Every structure is written in C-alpha cells, then in structure tokens.
Amino acid sequence: MFNVLISLAKDGTSNGTSLVSQGTSNRDTLIMTVYKQYRTRQRILEPYRRLKNALKHLQEEYYESKENNLFMRYARLQHMIREVIMLEKQYWQLIEIPQMEVHETPNAYVQRIMILLDEKGSQPVKSGGIASLLSATMNITDKTKDQGLYDTIRSKSTDELKKECDRLYTELYKLIRKYLGLKEEVKKLADSYSDSRFYPIMPRYPLLKTMIKRVLRAPAFAEICHEVNE
C-alpha cells in the first residue's frame, strides 16, 4: 500500500507548485501530500532538536563556567565545544538538506526536500546479522505509526486537509531554515576550534570564549534560544 501512496505523492508534487494553491479536487493526492509533509517534519525534527539542545546546553555551560578560575574554565570551554561539534563528526545524527535555490518558491523548495528525504528513507539497508534484524523491527514499527498517521489524515474533511497542507508548508519551511542555520553555526564552530588546536593556552583561551559568544549571538541561535529543551 505504501508504495502506491508514495507513487501518488511523487506524481502530485512533481511540478514544484503547491497542490493547495492549484485548488486541486484530487482528495487522494491532497491526503498524500499532507501525509508526506508530516513524515518530512518527523524526519527533520529529531536532528533539529539535537542541534538546538546541544547549543542551548552550550549556553548554560558557558554562563556557569564564569564561576571557575582561568585554568578550570579553559578546560571546561574545550569540553563544552567538543560536545557540540561532535554532532558535526557524527554525521549520522544529522541529515543533509540542500540550500534553497534562488529561483525556488518556498513551497517548491519544501516539496523538493520532501521528495529528497522520502527517497533517502526508502533506500534499503545494506547490512546483515543483528543490524538487519533491528532495521526490520524498526521498519515494522515505523509502518505501524505511518498507517496510524495516514488513517488520521484520511479522516479529515477536504477543507481541513487544504488548511493543514498550507499550514504545514509554512511550518516546514521555517523548520528547514532554522535547522540549516543551526547546522551552519555548528560547522563554523567546528572549523574555528580545529584551527585553534595548536595555540598555547593564553592566546587560545580568549579565542574559545570568542567562538562560543559568536555562536550565542548568531541570529540562527537567537531565533531558537527561548525554545524549551526537548
């Protein structure tokens, strides 16, 4: 069933324009679009929360470290930065999302990301043994959740679906933009930290403070700093 649904979704989004804005009467395509929007949101939320929580923890640790002496704080600054940039090294904890093209509308961009993540999520796992068994178990669980999500969406009226579709396009665009902004700040922090590795403590100590303050003052972090940890 899900292969048929995915096929419907790809047919409905291949032209790069909002289905709702076209005033479509194809309820099945509309249902599938909302379904794919929710699936995309779920896939982005987890890595987004990892980045957000890591940077908010960095903020808390930085302010608490002011009570330490210079040498203790220096060690603590190093540790807190390494905790954040670990996400950059452990690439499997994040997802790769391309930037928006100049010619793209927000809805077309979101649709491209929806298709991209759906294709990545449908790729088979090339592994054996326990890893393969765990993957199969997770797939069963995911399909059960997906079926429940699909049934919930299908129970909505067409007008409700159109409103939900428009709302989710806006929400996904904002979520993608925030995710990419945080990911870029972590990458900059990782590069700066790597460049400072061979400096002695005295010139490096203010550099570490500057790195952290630059992240905490960045517009991407300022936008999410008041969100709760998840």
Summary of the structure (lengths in Angstrom):
residues: 230
radius of gyration: 21.4
end to end distance: 33.2
largest distance: 67.2
contacts: 643
relative contact order: 0.16
helix: 76%
strand: 0%
